[in-house]
Structures are given as C-alpha cells and as structure tokens.
Amino acid sequence: MAQKGNDLVIRVGGESGEGVISTGELITKAAAQASLHVSTFRTFPAEIKGGPAMFQVRISDLPLLNHGDFLDVLMAFNQEAFDRHTAELKKDGVLVYDSSSFTPPDGDGFIRYAVPLTDLAKKEVGRAQSKNMVALGVLGHLFELPYKALEEAIAKRFQAKGQKIVESNLNALKVGYDHVSREIQKRDPFRLPEAIHHERMVIAGNQAITLGVMAAGCRFVTGYPITPASDILEGLAEELPRLGGTAIQSEDEMAALAACIGASFAGRRAFTCTSGPGFSLMTELFNLASMAELPLVIADIQRAGPSTGMPTKAEQSDLFHALFSGHGEAPRVVLATANVADCFSLTVLAFNLAEKYQLPVILMSDQALSSRAEGIEPIDLSKVKLETRLKPTPEQLKDYKRYAFTETGVSPMAIPGETGREGVYCARGIEHDEHGVPNYEPATHREMTRKRFRKLEAMLKDLPPPPVYGPADATVGVIGWGSTEGAIREALGMAAERGIKAAALHLRVLNPLQDGPIRAFLKGKKRILIPEMNYNGQLAFILRARYLIDPIQLDVCEGRPIKVVEILQAIEEAAHGR
C-alpha cells in the first residue's frame, strides 16, 4: 500500500461524449511514461452518447493494489458530475470545475479551482469540444504531470487522425496549462509523486487477454460483439491476420461457439469471448464440447445482469452459470482473473489446460477489470510454455479408440487429415463407447462419465496454488475470487495497522477446487469472510456446501467494485465478534 504523500487519486467526471475517458487515459499514459505506478477504473453509460461517464486513476511511486476508494482530486465537467462524485471526494480534496457550465454551492470545505473550460476552448481553440484537452492542461499544471509526457501521449493517441487534429489538441493542452500559470494560485498540497525509473507496460485487462490468446498459440477466434468483451474480438481481428490466424465475427454467439468446436476438432486452438447474455446462448454447445472432449477457451467478461442488465457495469454474478450451466454433468475448468497480469498468464494457462486435458475452459473476468489499466512488468514471451494435445501412436491407430479409457481420462486425439483413414472418428454429443460409436448401456455411461471427470482430478498437479496473504496465526480469514483481490489485500494491510490479525486466500481456480490449500487455510480461523460482487454470495454458497463452514457474506450488488473500506469494516466486525 502506498504511503501517504506518495499517492494521488484523480477522477474526471462528465457526460459521455465530452472526452472524459480520453482525458483519463492520457493522464494514465503520461504518469506511466514518468515510470509511476497506475491503476484505473472507468464507468460509462450503455448509450453511444449522453449519460454520465467517469474515469479514475490512482498514481503512486509504489506498487498499487486498487484504484482507490476516495478522491484527492475531482475534475467536474458539469453539475451532474459534481452531484454524483463529491461524496467520494476527501474533505480536504480538490475540486476543479468548469465554471462556464455551473457554479457549485459553497460550504463543502473543498479546495476549489474554478476554470472556464468551455469558454477557453471556444475562444482560444475554436472548438467547445476541446474542453477536455484544456482540462488536461489544467490538471497537468496543477499536479505537476510532465508536460512533455502529456504532449507525447496526445500525439500518439491522435496521430491516426492527422497532424491537424494533433496540433489542435496540443494547442488546447497549452491553453489549459497557460491559464493556470496566469490565473490560478495553487492552494493545495497535492502533486504527482516523484518517479523511480523502471520500465513497465501499461495495459488494460482485455488487452492482456488479447495478448494471452496470441501468446498461447491460438490462431482461430470467432465471436459476436457484446459489451464489455468486444474489444478482445476487435484486437484479435486486427492482430491475428498478421500471425497467419483467422478472426471471424459470427452471426450470433451460438454460431461463434459452433465454429470454435469445428476448429478444435480440426486441430486448431480455438477461442471465443462473450459476456452474460452471450454466455447463456452458448450453453447447449458448451455441453457438446464437454461431451465430445474438445479443447477450447471461452472468456466470460462478466457484467451486471440478469438479461440485458447493465452492460457497462461490473458484477461477479456468472459463477453459478460457469460452474453448473447445461443439462447433465459436463466437466469444465473455471479460472478467474484477479488483476491485469493474470489476464495474460491465466489466458495462457486456460489454453494449456484445455489442450492437455481435452475439455472446455471458462476464463472469467469482469467489466471493471476488463478496462482497468495497470503498469505491469514487460511480458517475457520466451518464458511462455505451451502444452500440446496427446496424439495416437501408429500402434494405437490400428484399432483407434478416440475415447479410450485411461488413468488420467485423457485419450489420444487424432487430427483429421494427419492420420489417414485410421484416425477417422465421430465427435458426438450422444453417449458413446471408446471408439466414439453411440452406446446407451448403463455401464458405458457410468464409465465414460468417470473418464471425463477423471481429468479434473489429474490436472490438480498442474494448477498453481492459490496465494495466501497475511500472518499464519490469523484468526480472521478472507476468501475472495476475481477482481476483488486488490481491495482485499489493501484492507488486510489497514487491518494489521489496527492490530487485527487477518489473512486472505484468493482463488483463481474455481473448478476444480483445490481442496488441500483451502482446507489448510480454513484451519484455525475463527471467522471466514467472503466478499463478492453479487447479490447471493455465490462463492460463499459453494464453499458452505463443500466445506461445511458458516462464512460471513459481504455481497455488493451495485454494478461497481467492492471498496476497501467495506472489506475493512467487515474484517473489524468479524474480529470483534459482531
């Protein structure tokens, strides 16, 4: 956790279409270019234009776990942004607002800077739409963002639109910067931390998944656009052809998964990405992939549901669906990313497990993590190790049993066209014998079901152990999954400062559950807290049933990430028996 004085949280709020998101992204890029650590959070409406949008960036000279609960600085483009966000602005925080648009009421205790952003954009730049770049210049001067880094970030972002657009935005940046020099006397203590120069790459969660797909050797991707997963498909559509791969926008999610099944049968690593509504449509075909023992990876970028729900808001409400969707009992692996680095590494792991154990893998993220930008260590692709499918030997091809019973449940998989007529088989959704021939005998169904589920037992040795944070003698245990990890870890640090011994176990593998590490963590804990971004406490439900525990549930169902203070309060109440 960053020390006081080395940490700055800035939020820009306004209407969608005013450049709120681009302003925040440019601040993030400039800070990262100055070798500072960053963590971001953004939210925007489902409509193309209009409605409230905001971008928050936390900047520090030390590694960050979370985007921050409370704001040091709020840049409000309009009255609605002021009304929505000042509750999270610290009492001694800074309010910078567009005095051309509104005048906030007095008496809140904030340090205020009134800047006529819209008027400056109109008069000095000639375009009211440039007020976000004027605002960027204002923030850059007030909080000592490196001016050169801001210029470079702007030039890079807008270069595809031509030099005229670049120069217009650079001019707007200078207008805001110069206005502060002439008109504003700095009255607040906040400034950007000094950088410790170290190479990092700034990347968002979905971008990291995109890189992970390519690094894992996948060259066939298909999907249907859906928020918040679309930019994965868009990124792969741009990059895969350069690697000799194929990316297809299908007519719907069912067609997307059907194409992945076909590609997998033909020997290709296959991937699709979706969110809740699309994931629902894939359910029947998901069962086919499990029954036919075909490897593929599905990324489910969760959003608030049910039905259409809130497409641009975060939630962790697809866990039950990921674990249990479909009729019958269809084995699958379920992984959950906790941070941006995970989005890369777990994507590679998902493909390795799918290919080695010949079954579908679900990779879970969520809206908040999908767009969260973090500075991570540069990815060393030379360290990426890839698993391959088990193929039949010439001897096995003489009487080829595609679904041969084995100790691990994994059978040799022939690729059409590579083995001649000997390796021909049917990948069926109907129950079958070892050769793949339909078979309805009770004993066959029993043994084939056992075979398919043996894979989950066999893969336990290949799974990374869940990380444990905090003292070994902690009496309060916190178990989390997905993107809550950073908030949990920060809350643990704050609890320790208050004399509370609390530890956390964070699950990245949700199926199969790693019983050994989980039982070891539960041992000696008087109270167990499970924070989740859903209404029912879905992980709590699973762990209660499996381990016969009675956890405290912290269930946040508001379309936003859980806050550190919420977890801290729950830890304190658990420690004191409340």
LINJO-V833784 format. One record per backbone hydrogen bond with DSSP energy under -1.0 kcal/mol. CO is the residue of the C=O (numbers start at 1). NH is the residue of the N-H. Records with the same first field share a line. If there is no record, write none. Layout:
CO->NH + NH
This chain:
3->6
6->61
8->59
9->72 + 73
10->57
11->75
12->55
13->77
14->53
15->18
16->50
19->23
20->24
21->25
22->26
23->27
24->28
25->29
26->30
27->31
28->32
29->33
30->34
31->36
32->35
37->60
38->375
39->58
41->56
43->54
51->16
53->14
54->43
55->12
56->41
57->10
58->39
59->8
60->37
71->90
72->94
73->11
74->96
75->13
76->98
78->82
79->83
80->84
81->85
82->86
85->88
86->89
88->71
90->93
93->111
94->74
95->113
96->76
97->99 + 115
98->101 + 102
111->95
113->97
115->99 + 117
116->120
117->121
118->122
119->123
120->124
121->126 + 127
127->130
128->131
130->134
131->135
132->136
133->137
134->138
135->139
136->140
137->141
138->142
139->143
140->145
143->192
146->150
147->151
148->152
149->153
150->154
151->155
152->156
153->157
154->158
158->161
159->162
162->166
163->167
164->168
165->169
166->170
167->171
168->172
169->173
170->174
171->175
172->176
173->177
174->178
175->179
176->180
177->181
178->182
179->183
180->184
201->376
203->374
204->208
205->209
206->210
207->211
208->212
209->213
210->214
211->215
212->216
213->218
214->217
219->246
220->271
221->248
223->250
226->229 + 230
229->232 + 233
230->234
231->235
232->236
233->237
234->238
235->239
236->240
239->242
240->243 + 245
241->244
246->221
248->223
252->256
253->257
254->258
255->259
256->260
257->261
258->262
259->263
260->264
261->265
262->266
263->268
264->267
270->297
271->222
272->299
274->301
275->279
276->280
277->281
278->282
280->283
282->286
283->287
284->288
285->289
286->290
287->291
288->292
289->294
296->361
297->272
298->363
299->274
300->302 + 365
302->367
304->310
310->313
313->304
318->322
319->323
320->324
321->325
333->362
334->510 + 511
335->364
339->343
341->345
342->346
344->348
345->349
346->350
347->351
348->352
349->353
350->354
351->355
352->356
353->357
354->358
360->333
361->298
362->335
363->300
364->337
365->302
366->370
367->371
370->206
372->205
373->40
374->203
376->201
380->383
381->384
390->413
393->397
401->404
415->418
421->424
431->439
433->436
434->403
437->433
441->445
442->446
443->447
444->448
445->449
446->450
447->451
448->452
449->453
450->454
454->458
455->459
459->462
460->463
467->506
469->504
471->474
475->526 + 527
476->503
477->529
478->505
480->507
482->485
484->488
485->489
486->490
487->491
488->492
489->493
490->494
491->495
492->496
493->497
495->500
496->499
501->475 + 476
503->478
504->469
505->480
508->336
511->334
513->515
514->518
515->519
516->520
517->521
518->522
519->523
522->525
527->477
528->552
529->479
530->554
532->556
533->316
537->541
538->542
539->543
540->544
541->545
542->546
543->547
544->548
552->530
554->532
559->314
563->567
564->568
565->569
566->570
567->571
568->572
569->573
570->574
571->575
572->576
573->578
574->577
